Amino acid sequence: MINDFITDMILKMFSFVRYSSASIDLDWHFFLGALIFFIICGILIFQNQIWEEEDYSRNKKWYTWKSSAIKANKGDLTGIYPISKD
């Protein structure tokens, strides 16, 4: 009795899938979402480049000092930073 019920349910399930017209279609909502996603990514990448340029222009003296310290000490930065605040 239970086996007949399970068999009947399985047959109904497969018959529904067999005769249905289910398919995976990529509609315009998918493409619109992808377009919006890539536009937002492009804006964020461009904005990040602007922020990095502003950061570099604000700290230009620090970057030039650090590069000259690295060149003068041949990459060993242990001696140029103070160990304690005095």
KOLGU-4560 file (N, C-alpha, C; in nm, 3 decimals, padded with zeros to 5 digits):
<recs>
<n_xx: 00.082 n_yy: -00.119 n_zz: 00.000 ca_xx: 00.000 ca_yy: 00.000 ca_zz: 00.000 c_xx: 00.087 c_yy: 00.126 c_zz: 00.000 mol: A seq: 1 type: MET>
<n_xx: 00.188 n_yy: 00.130 n_zz: 00.089 ca_xx: 00.277 ca_yy: 00.246 ca_zz: 00.092 c_xx: 00.363 c_yy: 00.248 c_zz: -00.033 mol: A seq: 2 type: ILE>
<n_xx: 00.405 n_yy: 00.131 n_zz: -00.079 ca_xx: 00.485 ca_yy: 00.125 ca_zz: -00.201 c_xx: 00.406 c_yy: 00.175 c_zz: -00.322 mol: A seq: 3 type: ASN>
<n_xx: 00.277 n_yy: 00.144 n_zz: -00.326 ca_xx: 00.194 ca_yy: 00.193 ca_zz: -00.436 c_xx: 00.181 c_yy: 00.345 c_zz: -00.432 mol: A seq: 4 type: ASP>
<n_xx: 00.169 n_yy: 00.397 n_zz: -00.310 ca_xx: 00.158 ca_yy: 00.543 ca_zz: -00.295 c_xx: 00.287 c_yy: 00.612 c_zz: -00.339 mol: A seq: 5 type: PHE>
<n_xx: 00.400 n_yy: 00.558 n_zz: -00.297 ca_xx: 00.529 ca_yy: 00.616 ca_zz: -00.335 c_xx: 00.551 c_yy: 00.605 c_zz: -00.485 mol: A seq: 6 type: ILE>
<n_xx: 00.518 n_yy: 00.490 n_zz: -00.541 ca_xx: 00.533 ca_yy: 00.471 ca_zz: -00.685 c_xx: 00.443 c_yy: 00.567 c_zz: -00.761 mol: A seq: 7 type: THR>
<n_xx: 00.320 n_yy: 00.584 n_zz: -00.714 ca_xx: 00.227 ca_yy: 00.677 ca_zz: -00.779 c_xx: 00.280 c_yy: 00.820 c_zz: -00.772 mol: A seq: 8 type: ASP>
<n_xx: 00.338 n_yy: 00.860 n_zz: -00.657 ca_xx: 00.393 ca_yy: 00.996 ca_zz: -00.643 c_xx: 00.513 c_yy: 01.016 c_zz: -00.735 mol: A seq: 9 type: MET>
<n_xx: 00.598 n_yy: 00.916 n_zz: -00.744 ca_xx: 00.716 ca_yy: 00.926 ca_zz: -00.832 c_xx: 00.673 c_yy: 00.936 c_zz: -00.976 mol: A seq: 10 type: ILE>
<n_xx: 00.574 n_yy: 00.857 n_zz: -01.015 ca_xx: 00.526 ca_yy: 00.863 ca_zz: -01.153 c_xx: 00.463 c_yy: 00.999 c_zz: -01.184 mol: A seq: 11 type: LEU>
<n_xx: 00.387 n_yy: 01.054 n_zz: -01.090 ca_xx: 00.328 ca_yy: 01.186 ca_zz: -01.112 c_xx: 00.436 c_yy: 01.293 c_zz: -01.123 mol: A seq: 12 type: LYS>
<n_xx: 00.538 n_yy: 01.280 n_zz: -01.039 ca_xx: 00.644 ca_yy: 01.379 ca_zz: -01.043 c_xx: 00.719 c_yy: 01.374 c_zz: -01.176 mol: A seq: 13 type: MET>
<n_xx: 00.756 n_yy: 01.256 n_zz: -01.221 ca_xx: 00.829 ca_yy: 01.246 ca_zz: -01.347 c_xx: 00.742 c_yy: 01.278 c_zz: -01.467 mol: A seq: 14 type: PHE>
<n_xx: 00.615 n_yy: 01.246 n_zz: -01.460 ca_xx: 00.528 ca_yy: 01.279 ca_zz: -01.572 c_xx: 00.509 c_yy: 01.430 c_zz: -01.581 mol: A seq: 15 type: SER>
<n_xx: 00.505 n_yy: 01.497 n_zz: -01.465 ca_xx: 00.493 ca_yy: 01.642 ca_zz: -01.468 c_xx: 00.618 c_yy: 01.705 c_zz: -01.529 mol: A seq: 16 type: PHE>
<n_xx: 00.734 n_yy: 01.658 n_zz: -01.489 ca_xx: 00.858 ca_yy: 01.713 ca_zz: -01.542 c_xx: 00.872 c_yy: 01.681 c_zz: -01.690 mol: A seq: 17 type: VAL>
<n_xx: 00.828 n_yy: 01.563 n_zz: -01.728 ca_xx: 00.845 ca_yy: 01.523 ca_zz: -01.868 c_xx: 00.760 c_yy: 01.608 c_zz: -01.961 mol: A seq: 18 type: ARG>
<n_xx: 00.639 n_yy: 01.639 n_zz: -01.922 ca_xx: 00.550 ca_yy: 01.710 ca_zz: -02.011 c_xx: 00.546 c_yy: 01.861 c_zz: -01.985 mol: A seq: 19 type: TYR>
<n_xx: 00.628 n_yy: 01.909 n_zz: -01.896 ca_xx: 00.631 ca_yy: 02.053 ca_zz: -01.874 c_xx: 00.729 c_yy: 02.117 c_zz: -01.971 mol: A seq: 20 type: SER>
<n_xx: 00.713 n_yy: 02.243 n_zz: -01.991 ca_xx: 00.803 ca_yy: 02.315 ca_zz: -02.082 c_xx: 00.900 c_yy: 02.400 c_zz: -02.002 mol: A seq: 21 type: SER>
<n_xx: 00.957 n_yy: 02.343 n_zz: -01.897 ca_xx: 01.050 ca_yy: 02.416 ca_zz: -01.812 c_xx: 01.184 c_yy: 02.430 c_zz: -01.883 mol: A seq: 22 type: ALA>
<n_xx: 01.237 n_yy: 02.551 n_zz: -01.881 ca_xx: 01.368 ca_yy: 02.575 ca_zz: -01.939 c_xx: 01.432 c_yy: 02.691 c_zz: -01.865 mol: A seq: 23 type: SER>
<n_xx: 01.560 n_yy: 02.701 n_zz: -01.879 ca_xx: 01.633 ca_yy: 02.811 ca_zz: -01.815 c_xx: 01.652 c_yy: 02.919 c_zz: -01.921 mol: A seq: 24 type: ILE>
<n_xx: 01.585 n_yy: 03.029 n_zz: -01.902 ca_xx: 01.596 ca_yy: 03.141 ca_zz: -01.995 c_xx: 01.661 c_yy: 03.259 c_zz: -01.923 mol: A seq: 25 type: ASP>
<n_xx: 01.756 n_yy: 03.320 n_zz: -01.988 ca_xx: 01.816 ca_yy: 03.441 ca_zz: -01.933 c_xx: 01.738 c_yy: 03.559 c_zz: -01.989 mol: A seq: 26 type: LEU>
<n_xx: 01.663 n_yy: 03.622 n_zz: -01.905 ca_xx: 01.579 ca_yy: 03.731 ca_zz: -01.953 c_xx: 01.650 c_yy: 03.865 c_zz: -01.934 mol: A seq: 27 type: ASP>
<n_xx: 01.580 n_yy: 03.971 n_zz: -01.965 ca_xx: 01.642 ca_yy: 04.104 ca_zz: -01.961 c_xx: 01.670 c_yy: 04.148 c_zz: -01.820 mol: A seq: 28 type: TRP>
<n_xx: 01.601 n_yy: 04.093 n_zz: -01.719 ca_xx: 01.632 ca_yy: 04.128 ca_zz: -01.579 c_xx: 01.773 c_yy: 04.082 c_zz: -01.541 mol: A seq: 29 type: HIS>
<n_xx: 01.811 n_yy: 03.965 n_zz: -01.589 ca_xx: 01.945 ca_yy: 03.914 ca_zz: -01.561 c_xx: 02.050 c_yy: 04.004 c_zz: -01.624 mol: A seq: 30 type: PHE>
<n_xx: 02.031 n_yy: 04.040 n_zz: -01.749 ca_xx: 02.128 ca_yy: 04.126 ca_zz: -01.817 c_xx: 02.132 c_yy: 04.266 c_zz: -01.758 mol: A seq: 31 type: PHE>
<n_xx: 02.016 n_yy: 04.316 n_zz: -01.717 ca_xx: 02.013 ca_yy: 04.448 ca_zz: -01.652 c_xx: 02.087 c_yy: 04.444 c_zz: -01.519 mol: A seq: 32 type: LEU>
<n_xx: 02.069 n_yy: 04.337 n_zz: -01.442 ca_xx: 02.140 ca_yy: 04.323 ca_zz: -01.315 c_xx: 02.290 c_yy: 04.312 c_zz: -01.336 mol: A seq: 33 type: GLY>
<n_xx: 02.332 n_yy: 04.235 n_zz: -01.439 ca_xx: 02.475 ca_yy: 04.223 ca_zz: -01.469 c_xx: 02.532 c_yy: 04.357 c_zz: -01.513 mol: A seq: 34 type: ALA>
<n_xx: 02.457 n_yy: 04.431 n_zz: -01.593 ca_xx: 02.503 ca_yy: 04.563 ca_zz: -01.639 c_xx: 02.519 c_yy: 04.659 c_zz: -01.522 mol: A seq: 35 type: LEU>
<n_xx: 02.422 n_yy: 04.661 n_zz: -01.432 ca_xx: 02.431 ca_yy: 04.748 ca_zz: -01.314 c_xx: 02.549 c_yy: 04.707 c_zz: -01.226 mol: A seq: 36 type: ILE>
<n_xx: 02.569 n_yy: 04.576 n_zz: -01.210 ca_xx: 02.681 ca_yy: 04.528 ca_zz: -01.129 c_xx: 02.815 c_yy: 04.574 c_zz: -01.187 mol: A seq: 37 type: PHE>
<n_xx: 02.833 n_yy: 04.559 n_zz: -01.317 ca_xx: 02.960 ca_yy: 04.599 ca_zz: -01.378 c_xx: 02.979 c_yy: 04.751 c_zz: -01.377 mol: A seq: 38 type: PHE>
<n_xx: 02.872 n_yy: 04.826 n_zz: -01.390 ca_xx: 02.883 ca_yy: 04.972 ca_zz: -01.381 c_xx: 02.927 c_yy: 05.013 c_zz: -01.241 mol: A seq: 39 type: ILE>
<n_xx: 02.867 n_yy: 04.952 n_zz: -01.138 ca_xx: 02.904 ca_yy: 04.984 ca_zz: -01.000 c_xx: 03.050 c_yy: 04.945 c_zz: -00.974 mol: A seq: 40 type: ILE>
<n_xx: 03.092 n_yy: 04.828 n_zz: -01.025 ca_xx: 03.232 ca_yy: 04.788 ca_zz: -01.007 c_xx: 03.327 c_yy: 04.887 c_zz: -01.074 mol: A seq: 41 type: CYS>
<n_xx: 03.293 n_yy: 04.932 n_zz: -01.193 ca_xx: 03.376 ca_yy: 05.030 ca_zz: -01.262 c_xx: 03.385 c_yy: 05.161 c_zz: -01.187 mol: A seq: 42 type: GLY>
<n_xx: 03.272 n_yy: 05.206 n_zz: -01.133 ca_xx: 03.273 ca_yy: 05.330 ca_zz: -01.054 c_xx: 03.360 c_yy: 05.315 c_zz: -00.931 mol: A seq: 43 type: ILE>
<n_xx: 03.349 n_yy: 05.202 n_zz: -00.862 ca_xx: 03.430 ca_yy: 05.180 ca_zz: -00.741 c_xx: 03.578 c_yy: 05.171 c_zz: -00.773 mol: A seq: 44 type: LEU>
<n_xx: 03.613 n_yy: 05.108 n_zz: -00.883 ca_xx: 03.755 ca_yy: 05.099 ca_zz: -00.921 c_xx: 03.808 c_yy: 05.238 c_zz: -00.954 mol: A seq: 45 type: ILE>
<n_xx: 03.731 n_yy: 05.317 n_zz: -01.029 ca_xx: 03.773 ca_yy: 05.453 ca_zz: -01.064 c_xx: 03.786 c_yy: 05.540 c_zz: -00.939 mol: A seq: 46 type: PHE>
<n_xx: 03.688 n_yy: 05.528 n_zz: -00.847 ca_xx: 03.694 ca_yy: 05.607 ca_zz: -00.724 c_xx: 03.813 c_yy: 05.566 c_zz: -00.638 mol: A seq: 47 type: GLN>
<n_xx: 03.847 n_yy: 05.438 n_zz: -00.635 ca_xx: 03.963 ca_yy: 05.393 ca_zz: -00.558 c_xx: 04.092 c_yy: 05.452 c_zz: -00.614 mol: A seq: 48 type: ASN>
<n_xx: 04.102 n_yy: 05.461 n_zz: -00.746 ca_xx: 04.221 ca_yy: 05.524 ca_zz: -00.806 c_xx: 04.230 c_yy: 05.671 c_zz: -00.768 mol: A seq: 49 type: GLN>
<n_xx: 04.117 n_yy: 05.739 n_zz: -00.765 ca_xx: 04.117 ca_yy: 05.880 ca_zz: -00.725 c_xx: 04.162 c_yy: 05.893 c_zz: -00.580 mol: A seq: 50 type: ILE>
<n_xx: 04.111 n_yy: 05.806 n_zz: -00.492 ca_xx: 04.151 ca_yy: 05.812 ca_zz: -00.351 c_xx: 04.300 c_yy: 05.784 c_zz: -00.333 mol: A seq: 51 type: TRP>
<n_xx: 04.354 n_yy: 05.691 n_zz: -00.410 ca_xx: 04.497 ca_yy: 05.661 ca_zz: -00.399 c_xx: 04.581 c_yy: 05.779 c_zz: -00.446 mol: A seq: 52 type: GLU>
<n_xx: 04.538 n_yy: 05.846 n_zz: -00.553 ca_xx: 04.613 ca_yy: 05.964 ca_zz: -00.600 c_xx: 04.607 c_yy: 06.077 c_zz: -00.500 mol: A seq: 53 type: GLU>
<n_xx: 04.491 n_yy: 06.097 n_zz: -00.436 ca_xx: 04.480 ca_yy: 06.201 ca_zz: -00.333 c_xx: 04.567 c_yy: 06.167 c_zz: -00.213 mol: A seq: 54 type: GLU>
<n_xx: 04.568 n_yy: 06.041 n_zz: -00.175 ca_xx: 04.651 ca_yy: 05.998 ca_zz: -00.062 c_xx: 04.799 c_yy: 06.019 c_zz: -00.093 mol: A seq: 55 type: ASP>
<n_xx: 04.839 n_yy: 05.987 n_zz: -00.214 ca_xx: 04.979 ca_yy: 06.006 ca_zz: -00.252 c_xx: 05.015 c_yy: 06.155 c_zz: -00.254 mol: A seq: 56 type: TYR>
<n_xx: 04.927 n_yy: 06.239 n_zz: -00.307 ca_xx: 04.959 ca_yy: 06.382 ca_zz: -00.313 c_xx: 04.963 c_yy: 06.445 c_zz: -00.174 mol: A seq: 57 type: SER>
<n_xx: 04.881 n_yy: 06.394 n_zz: -00.080 ca_xx: 04.885 ca_yy: 06.447 ca_zz: 00.056 c_xx: 05.010 c_yy: 06.403 c_zz: 00.131 mol: A seq: 58 type: ARG>
<n_xx: 05.056 n_yy: 06.282 n_zz: 00.104 ca_xx: 05.170 ca_yy: 06.226 ca_zz: 00.177 c_xx: 05.294 c_yy: 06.215 c_zz: 00.090 mol: A seq: 59 type: ASN>
<n_xx: 05.310 n_yy: 06.307 n_zz: -00.004 ca_xx: 05.423 ca_yy: 06.299 ca_zz: -00.097 c_xx: 05.557 c_yy: 06.313 c_zz: -00.024 mol: A seq: 60 type: LYS>
<n_xx: 05.563 n_yy: 06.403 n_zz: 00.075 ca_xx: 05.688 ca_yy: 06.419 ca_zz: 00.151 c_xx: 05.723 c_yy: 06.290 c_zz: 00.226 mol: A seq: 61 type: LYS>
<n_xx: 05.621 n_yy: 06.224 n_zz: 00.282 ca_xx: 05.645 ca_yy: 06.100 ca_zz: 00.356 c_xx: 05.696 c_yy: 05.991 c_zz: 00.262 mol: A seq: 62 type: TRP>
<n_xx: 05.635 n_yy: 05.980 n_zz: 00.145 ca_xx: 05.679 ca_yy: 05.876 ca_zz: 00.052 c_xx: 05.821 c_yy: 05.902 c_zz: 00.001 mol: A seq: 63 type: TYR>
<n_xx: 05.856 n_yy: 06.028 n_zz: -00.026 ca_xx: 05.992 ca_yy: 06.057 ca_zz: -00.071 c_xx: 06.093 c_yy: 06.032 c_zz: 00.040 mol: A seq: 64 type: THR>
<n_xx: 06.056 n_yy: 06.068 n_zz: 00.166 ca_xx: 06.146 ca_yy: 06.040 ca_zz: 00.277 c_xx: 06.165 c_yy: 05.891 c_zz: 00.296 mol: A seq: 65 type: TRP>
<n_xx: 06.056 n_yy: 05.814 n_zz: 00.287 ca_xx: 06.064 ca_yy: 05.671 ca_zz: 00.308 c_xx: 06.148 c_yy: 05.605 c_zz: 00.198 mol: A seq: 66 type: LYS>
<n_xx: 06.129 n_yy: 05.646 n_zz: 00.073 ca_xx: 06.207 ca_yy: 05.587 ca_zz: -00.035 c_xx: 06.355 c_yy: 05.622 c_zz: -00.022 mol: A seq: 67 type: SER>
<n_xx: 06.386 n_yy: 05.747 n_zz: 00.022 ca_xx: 06.526 ca_yy: 05.783 ca_zz: 00.040 c_xx: 06.588 c_yy: 05.709 c_zz: 00.159 mol: A seq: 68 type: SER>
<n_xx: 06.507 n_yy: 05.684 n_zz: 00.264 ca_xx: 06.557 ca_yy: 05.609 ca_zz: 00.379 c_xx: 06.583 c_yy: 05.463 c_zz: 00.340 mol: A seq: 69 type: ALA>
<n_xx: 06.497 n_yy: 05.408 n_zz: 00.257 ca_xx: 06.518 ca_yy: 05.270 ca_zz: 00.212 c_xx: 06.643 c_yy: 05.261 c_zz: 00.126 mol: A seq: 70 type: ILE>
<n_xx: 06.662 n_yy: 05.360 n_zz: 00.039 ca_xx: 06.783 ca_yy: 05.359 ca_zz: -00.045 c_xx: 06.909 c_yy: 05.379 c_zz: 00.038 mol: A seq: 71 type: LYS>
<n_xx: 06.903 n_yy: 05.468 n_zz: 00.137 ca_xx: 07.021 ca_yy: 05.497 ca_zz: 00.218 c_xx: 07.057 c_yy: 05.378 c_zz: 00.307 mol: A seq: 72 type: ALA>
<n_xx: 06.957 n_yy: 05.308 n_zz: 00.357 ca_xx: 06.983 ca_yy: 05.196 ca_zz: 00.447 c_xx: 06.981 c_yy: 05.061 c_zz: 00.377 mol: A seq: 73 type: ASN>
<n_xx: 06.973 n_yy: 05.063 n_zz: 00.246 ca_xx: 06.973 ca_yy: 04.941 ca_zz: 00.164 c_xx: 06.865 c_yy: 04.842 c_zz: 00.206 mol: A seq: 74 type: LYS>
<n_xx: 06.746 n_yy: 04.893 n_zz: 00.234 ca_xx: 06.631 ca_yy: 04.809 ca_zz: 00.266 c_xx: 06.617 c_yy: 04.772 c_zz: 00.411 mol: A seq: 75 type: GLY>
<n_xx: 06.717 n_yy: 04.802 n_zz: 00.496 ca_xx: 06.708 ca_yy: 04.771 ca_zz: 00.638 c_xx: 06.644 c_yy: 04.889 c_zz: 00.709 mol: A seq: 76 type: ASP>
<n_xx: 06.518 n_yy: 04.874 n_zz: 00.749 ca_xx: 06.445 ca_yy: 04.984 ca_zz: 00.811 c_xx: 06.444 c_yy: 04.978 c_zz: 00.964 mol: A seq: 77 type: LEU>
<n_xx: 06.523 n_yy: 04.889 n_zz: 01.023 ca_xx: 06.520 ca_yy: 04.875 ca_zz: 01.169 c_xx: 06.582 c_yy: 04.996 c_zz: 01.238 mol: A seq: 78 type: THR>
<n_xx: 06.675 n_yy: 05.062 n_zz: 01.173 ca_xx: 06.743 ca_yy: 05.173 ca_zz: 01.240 c_xx: 06.678 c_yy: 05.308 c_zz: 01.220 mol: A seq: 79 type: GLY>
<n_xx: 06.582 n_yy: 05.321 n_zz: 01.129 ca_xx: 06.527 ca_yy: 05.454 ca_zz: 01.102 c_xx: 06.402 c_yy: 05.484 c_zz: 01.183 mol: A seq: 80 type: ILE>
<n_xx: 06.336 n_yy: 05.381 n_zz: 01.236 ca_xx: 06.216 ca_yy: 05.404 ca_zz: 01.316 c_xx: 06.255 c_yy: 05.403 c_zz: 01.463 mol: A seq: 81 type: TYR>
<n_xx: 06.205 n_yy: 05.496 n_zz: 01.542 ca_xx: 06.237 ca_yy: 05.498 ca_zz: 01.685 c_xx: 06.171 c_yy: 05.379 c_zz: 01.757 mol: A seq: 82 type: PRO>
<n_xx: 06.242 n_yy: 05.327 n_zz: 01.856 ca_xx: 06.189 ca_yy: 05.214 ca_zz: 01.932 c_xx: 06.088 c_yy: 05.261 c_zz: 02.036 mol: A seq: 83 type: ILE>
<n_xx: 06.116 n_yy: 05.372 n_zz: 02.102 ca_xx: 06.022 ca_yy: 05.425 ca_zz: 02.202 c_xx: 06.001 c_yy: 05.574 c_zz: 02.176 mol: A seq: 84 type: SER>
<n_xx: 05.890 n_yy: 05.622 n_zz: 02.226 ca_xx: 05.860 ca_yy: 05.767 ca_zz: 02.210 c_xx: 05.928 c_yy: 05.843 c_zz: 02.323 mol: A seq: 85 type: LYS>
<n_xx: 06.031 n_yy: 05.919 n_zz: 02.289 ca_xx: 06.103 ca_yy: 06.000 ca_zz: 02.389 c_xx: 06.102 c_yy: 06.145 c_zz: 02.346 mol: A seq: 86 type: ASP>
</recs>
